[in-house]
Amino acid sequence: MKPLKHDKPLVSIGLPVYDGDRYIRKALDSLLAQDYENFELIISDNGSTDRTQEICLEYTARDKRIQYYRNDMNMGAVWNFERVLQLSTGDFFMWAADDDAWEKDYVSTLLSVMTQFPKSIGSFTNYMKYSENGDLLGNEELISSKVCELGFRELIGMVFSSQKINVALYGLFRRKELQTLLKDGLPYWEVLDRATIAHFALSGKKVTLINKYLYKRTIHDKSFALRYGYTIQHNKFSAFIRYGMSRLRYYISFIKLLVKYSRSNSINNILYFSRKFTGYVFMIENFYLRSYSIAILRKLPCSRLIISRIKRV
């Protein structure tokens, strides 16, 4: 898709980064190679201590579409995500992760779909999973139909499931609608992706999902779940309390959302949200209960036999 004639870029791409020198060249090369060219690329450097600034300035000198901003100190990931959105000017906006990559028609495909579905606040695609070393790990299929506009039930069903929907946060959105919806700020980091999608659903927004694999998501070895599993098995009892409180805060974020939008939703929507949310809580707590049990049983005689029996359940 060729760029249209506008006084300003039609699309704004916000790239928040902190110490991203290992991957950011790949991300920048991928974004600058998009076949849709009428965009601005806003980089917000959250006080990086590595070569991120040097690399970004190199690219800024090379391409006038890039705007580079640097903060003197790290203000946190949520602050940085909010900042690139605030600095954007295009009619459409997308967040870009500093360690991911995109097929060259990613932006043009999403933009085309947004034109076809004017009631959708955003659009995103299925995605490919890559290791830190660049090896393809497989595909993540979120839908099987060609194009699907997701309403309340579909979105809530995805939020409260085991689906990896964090990719939805890196789709293309109508900027003004997104800013209005998130005027009170983004949720805290651990609930950012799912709570934002729940925002869309509860506020009556729709999202379009495209059955194309145009997004290349990097899956890190030290994911939150893996770090958590290691912590509860090897750290002190304080880790149990710390992560328990973290999960409680996570759940409260969804309850606050439901309370906020309760008056604008039907009783059927509220009941559906509550039922799905309850099942989601049980699913997560069951996972951690099993992890706790295994961590404790490791200290007991015959622990291998008992653990193997638990894992078979």
C-alpha positions in Angstrom: 0.0 0.0 0.0 1.5 3.3 -1.0 1.4 6.3 1.3 -1.6 8.6 1.0 -1.1 12.4 0.8 -1.6 13.8 4.3 -0.2 16.9 6.1 0.9 14.5 8.9 1.6 10.8 9.1 -1.5 8.7 9.1 0.0 6.0 11.3 2.1 6.5 14.5 4.3 3.7 15.7 5.4 3.9 19.4 8.5 2.0 20.4 9.2 2.1 24.2 12.6 0.7 25.0 15.0 0.1 27.9 18.4 -1.5 27.4 17.3 -3.0 24.1 20.6 -3.0 22.1 20.5 -6.8 21.6 17.4 -6.8 19.5 16.4 -3.2 18.5 18.2 -3.2 15.2 16.0 -6.1 14.1 12.9 -4.3 15.2 13.9 -1.0 13.5 14.9 -2.7 10.3 11.6 -4.5 10.2 9.5 -1.4 10.8 11.3 0.7 8.3 10.9 -2.0 5.7 7.1 -1.8 5.9 5.4 -1.4 2.5 3.2 1.3 4.0 5.5 4.3 4.4 3.3 7.1 5.7 4.1 6.7 9.4 6.1 8.3 12.2 8.2 6.1 14.5 8.4 7.4 18.0 11.1 5.9 20.2 11.1 6.5 23.9 14.3 5.5 25.6 13.6 4.9 29.3 17.2 5.8 30.5 19.0 2.9 28.8 22.5 2.1 30.1 23.7 0.1 27.1 24.2 1.1 23.5 20.5 1.7 22.8 20.9 5.5 22.5 23.8 5.1 20.1 21.9 2.7 17.8 18.7 4.9 17.8 20.6 8.1 16.9 22.2 6.2 14.1 18.8 5.3 12.7 17.4 8.7 13.4 20.1 10.3 11.2 19.2 7.8 8.5 15.4 8.1 8.4 13.5 11.3 9.0 10.4 9.4 10.1 12.1 8.5 13.3 11.7 10.7 16.5 14.0 9.7 19.4 13.3 10.8 22.9 15.4 9.9 25.9 14.5 10.0 29.6 17.3 10.5 32.1 16.0 7.8 34.4 13.9 4.7 34.1 10.2 5.6 34.9 8.9 2.1 34.4 7.4 0.2 31.5 3.8 1.5 31.8 5.0 5.1 31.9 7.0 4.5 28.7 4.1 2.9 27.0 1.9 5.8 27.9 4.5 8.3 26.7 4.8 7.1 23.1 1.0 7.2 22.9 1.0 10.8 24.2 3.6 11.8 21.7 1.8 10.3 18.7 -0.1 12.4 16.1 -1.4 10.0 13.5 -5.0 8.9 13.1 -3.9 5.4 13.9 -1.4 4.1 16.5 0.4 0.9 17.3 2.9 -0.1 20.0 6.0 -1.9 18.8 8.2 -4.1 21.1 11.9 -3.6 20.8 12.6 -7.3 20.4 10.0 -8.3 17.8 9.7 -8.1 14.0 6.9 -7.9 11.5 6.3 -9.0 7.9 6.6 -6.1 5.5 2.8 -5.9 4.9 1.8 -5.9 8.6 0.8 -2.2 8.9 -0.8 -2.0 5.4 -2.9 -5.2 6.1 -4.1 -3.9 9.5 -4.9 -0.4 8.0 -6.9 -2.0 5.2 -8.9 -4.1 7.6 -9.6 -1.0 9.8 -11.1 0.7 6.8 -13.4 -2.3 6.2 -14.5 -2.4 9.9 -15.1 1.2 10.9 -16.6 0.1 14.3 -13.5 -1.7 15.4 -11.1 0.2 17.7 -8.2 -1.9 16.6 -7.0 -4.9 14.7 -4.3 -7.5 15.1 -3.2 -10.8 13.6 -2.1 -14.4 14.5 1.6 -14.6 15.2 4.7 -16.6 14.9 6.8 -17.4 17.9 10.6 -17.2 17.8 13.3 -18.0 20.3 15.8 -15.5 21.5 18.2 -17.0 19.0 15.8 -16.4 16.1 14.6 -20.0 15.8 10.9 -20.5 14.8 9.1 -22.2 17.7 5.7 -22.4 16.0 2.6 -20.4 15.3 -0.1 -19.1 17.6 -3.5 -19.3 16.0 -6.1 -17.1 17.8 -8.8 -17.6 15.1 -9.2 -19.9 12.1 -11.5 -17.8 10.0 -10.1 -15.3 7.6 -11.2 -12.1 9.3 -13.3 -11.9 12.5 -14.7 -8.9 14.3 -14.7 -9.7 18.0 -17.4 -8.4 20.3 -17.9 -8.5 24.0 -18.2 -12.3 24.5 -15.4 -13.2 22.1 -13.0 -10.6 23.7 -13.8 -11.6 27.3 -13.5 -15.3 26.4 -10.0 -14.6 25.1 -9.1 -12.4 28.1 -10.0 -15.1 30.6 -8.4 -18.1 28.9 -5.0 -19.6 28.5 -4.6 -17.9 25.1 -1.5 -15.8 24.6 -3.3 -12.6 23.7 -0.6 -10.2 24.7 0.0 -9.8 20.9 -3.3 -7.8 20.8 -1.6 -4.9 22.5 0.7 -4.6 19.5 -2.1 -4.3 17.0 -3.2 -1.1 15.2 -5.7 1.2 16.9 -7.7 4.3 16.3 -5.6 6.7 18.3 -8.2 9.2 19.6 -10.5 6.4 20.7 -7.6 4.6 22.4 -6.5 7.8 24.2 -10.1 8.5 25.3 -10.5 5.0 26.6 -7.2 5.0 28.5 -7.5 8.6 29.7 -7.0 7.4 33.3 -3.8 5.6 32.3 -2.8 2.0 31.5 -3.1 -0.8 34.0 0.0 -1.8 35.8 2.5 -4.0 33.8 1.6 -7.5 34.8 -2.1 -7.0 33.8 -1.4 -4.6 30.9 -2.4 -6.7 27.9 -5.5 -8.6 29.3 -6.9 -5.7 31.2 -6.6 -3.4 28.2 -8.6 -5.9 26.1 -11.1 -6.2 28.9 -11.4 -2.3 28.7 -12.3 -2.6 25.1 -15.0 -5.3 25.7 -16.6 -3.6 28.7 -16.7 -0.2 27.0 -18.5 -1.7 24.0 -15.6 -1.6 21.6 -14.9 -4.2 19.0 -11.6 -5.6 17.7 -10.8 -7.2 14.4 -8.6 -10.3 14.2 -7.0 -11.4 11.0 -6.0 -15.0 10.3 -2.5 -14.1 8.9 0.8 -14.7 10.5 2.4 -11.3 10.1 3.8 -10.7 13.6 7.1 -12.3 14.8 7.0 -12.5 18.6 10.2 -13.2 20.5 9.7 -15.7 23.4 12.3 -15.2 26.1 13.7 -18.0 28.1 13.3 -16.0 31.3 9.6 -15.4 31.0 7.6 -14.3 34.0 6.0 -17.7 34.5 9.4 -19.5 34.4 11.0 -16.9 36.8 8.0 -17.4 39.1 8.2 -21.2 39.0 11.9 -21.0 39.8 11.3 -18.6 42.6 8.7 -20.6 44.5 10.8 -23.7 44.2 14.1 -22.3 45.4 13.5 -19.1 47.4 12.3 -18.4 50.9 8.7 -18.4 52.1 8.5 -14.6 51.5 8.4 -15.4 47.8 5.1 -17.2 48.3 3.6 -14.1 50.0 5.1 -11.6 47.5 3.7 -13.4 44.5 0.4 -14.1 46.2 -0.1 -10.4 46.7 0.9 -9.7 43.2 -1.8 -12.1 41.9 -4.4 -10.5 44.2 -3.5 -7.1 42.8 -3.9 -8.6 39.3 -7.4 -9.9 40.1 -8.5 -6.6 41.7 -7.7 -4.8 38.5 -10.4 -6.8 36.7 -12.9 -6.3 39.5 -12.3 -2.5 39.3 -12.9 -2.6 35.6 -16.2 -4.5 36.1 -17.4 -2.0 38.7 -16.4 0.9 36.4 -18.4 -0.3 33.5 -21.2 -2.1 35.4 -23.9 0.6 34.7 -23.2 0.5 30.9 -23.5 -3.3 30.6 -26.5 -5.6 30.7 -26.9 -8.1 33.5 -26.1 -10.9 31.0 -22.7 -9.2 30.2 -21.9 -8.8 33.9 -22.8 -12.4 34.6 -20.8 -13.7 31.7 -17.7 -11.6 32.7 -18.1 -12.8 36.3 -18.3 -16.5 35.3 -15.4 -16.3 33.0 -13.3 -14.3 35.5 -14.1 -16.9 38.3 -13.0 -19.8 36.1 -9.8 -17.9 35.2 -8.9 -17.3 38.8 -9.4 -21.0 39.6 -7.3 -22.0 36.6 -4.4 -19.7 37.7 -4.6 -20.6 41.4 -4.7 -24.3 40.6 -1.5 -23.9 38.7 0.3 -22.2 41.5 -1.2 -24.5 44.1 0.4 -27.5 42.2 3.6 -25.5 42.1 3.6 -24.9 45.8 2.8 -28.5 46.5 5.7 -29.7 44.4 8.1 -27.2 46.0 7.1 -28.4 49.5 7.2 -32.1 48.5 10.7 -31.7 47.2 11.8 -31.5 50.9 10.2 -34.8 51.8 11.5 -38.4 51.5 10.2 -40.2 48.4 9.5 -36.8 46.8 10.2 -38.0 43.2 7.4 -40.6 43.4 4.9 -38.3 44.9 5.6 -35.5 42.4 5.3 -37.8 39.4 1.9 -38.9 40.7 0.8 -35.3 41.0 1.9 -34.4 37.5 -0.1 -37.3 36.1 -3.3 -35.8 37.5 
